[in-house]
Every structure is written in C-alpha cells, then in structure tokens.
Amino acid sequence: MALPDTVEIRQIPCLSDNLGLLIHDSESNTTIAIDVPDARAYLDVLDIEGWTLTHILITHHHWDHTQGLDELKTKTDATVIGPDHSRSKIPGMTNGVEDGDDILCGPIEVKAIGTPGHTLDQISWYFPSLKIAHTGDTLFSLGCGRVFEGDMEMMWASLAKLKRLLPADTTIYCGHEYTQANGRFALTIEPDNPRLLARVEDVDLLRSEGRSTLPTTMAQELATNPFLRASEASVKDALGMVDKADADVFAEIRARKDKA
C-alpha cells in the first residue's frame, strides 16, 4: 500500500540482526523512531536527512531495543513513549501507555496494542492512517518471538489479537531480520504450502543479494506464517492435532521451533 506523499520510512539495520525504524512526515515535521538498538545508527540518518526527531516509541524493555535510548533522547530531546508496565525498566520514558490507548505523534494517530508473551510489557504500535504496524518481538516475518515472560496461551492470544485487529493490507515491521531461518522452519510444518514455498524462494534471493526481507504484510503472514496459522485445519492435520485447541497447536509449533 502506498504511503502518503509526505511520509518516508527508513528501516535501519542495527547490531547483528536488529532493525530500527524511522517514520518521517515532512508536512508536520514529525519524526518517529521505534525502539533504539543503537543511537548512532539513528543519529547518522537524522543528520543526513536533516530530520528532527520528535518521538521515540518503545515496544518492550529488552536491552537490544533500548540500549541506545538514553543517548538518543539526550541528543534530540524527543518524547519517549513506552509500556507503562515497565516504567522502572525503561529510564527516560516520558509517557506510559497500556493496551488500547490511542496517542498522537504530531498529527499521526498511533494505537497501542498490548501483545504480551515474549515479555509482559510488549506493545505493538499500529498507525491506521499509514496502514503500517510495528510488532516488536511478538510477530516476526514467518515467525514469532520466544516466550520468555509470559506463557504459550498468552502469546497465542496476542497473535490472535493481531490477526483480529490488523487488516490484511497492513504493512508489518518488526524488531529482527530472522526471516530466512524462520522460513526453513516453517517448511517443516507446511512443506506443501505453495505460498510458503514461493516466499522462501523470494527470501533466499533477497538475502543472497544482501537485502532485507522486511517489511512484510499481514496478508502474507496469514498465508505463510505457521505461528499465525495454528488455527488452520490443514496445520492441525499436519501435526496430528485435529481435535486440539488452537493454543495447544501454537504451543507445539513454538516448542518445535525452540528445539530447532
């Protein structure tokens, strides 16, 4: 889906496999960063483009999403918004949000969707007018985050919430470039899924050229991501879990990935 003419999005490789994000609206001079794995990577882009950072949105408290926050806030004086659940774990937060809150970054509406499981504080950020979302470490391209602080039922509920709330044409950004490894695992669950087979081929080509596999779309994930597809009859049948609850099927897929 095409963005408004005034909006640019820059995806920023950070650390070994993290992906930062900058969203800039030239009409309002609003610039939003999502997570800060590395302040210098952001500052370099801001300097080259001449953008003034106005807002920083944090998805969760893990160090590889926040370690550059103090430096970036100090050098830009941007407003920092993150999960209220983790005020004590994210120094420098200006405002805290909870599931269902709506905020404005300049004129841009942003919806906070609580998606706990990977961590208890995880927020996915949805921008309805731009038709984009950043799902942090909850939903990855062809995958999902490990369940560290929550439990399997909680993580499945969060993924089901994203399925319910994000339209199929939503462009999805996330916190890590894991798609190629996720694709190899996905084929162990649905080796005959034609959409998945084609996508893995596309992903391998992108990575061979040194290009990012992200963003993805909600429609693409619904058709190919085994973690989102735990409720599908074909997936349950493939796992021999036809009569099992969706959350149980998800838990089995997650357990297999953890051991892969």
PyMOL commands that set and color helices and strands:
alter all, ss='L'
color gray80, all
select helices_A, chain A and resi 39-49+63-66+69-76+84-86+152-165+179-189+194-208+218-224+233-238+246-259
alter helices_A, ss='H'
color red, helices_A
select strands_A, chain A and resi 7-14+18-25+30-34+55-57+79-83+95-97+102-105+108-114+123-127+132-134+139-140+143-144+171-173+216-217
alter strands_A, ss='S'
color yellow, strands_A
deselect
rebuild
show_as cartoon
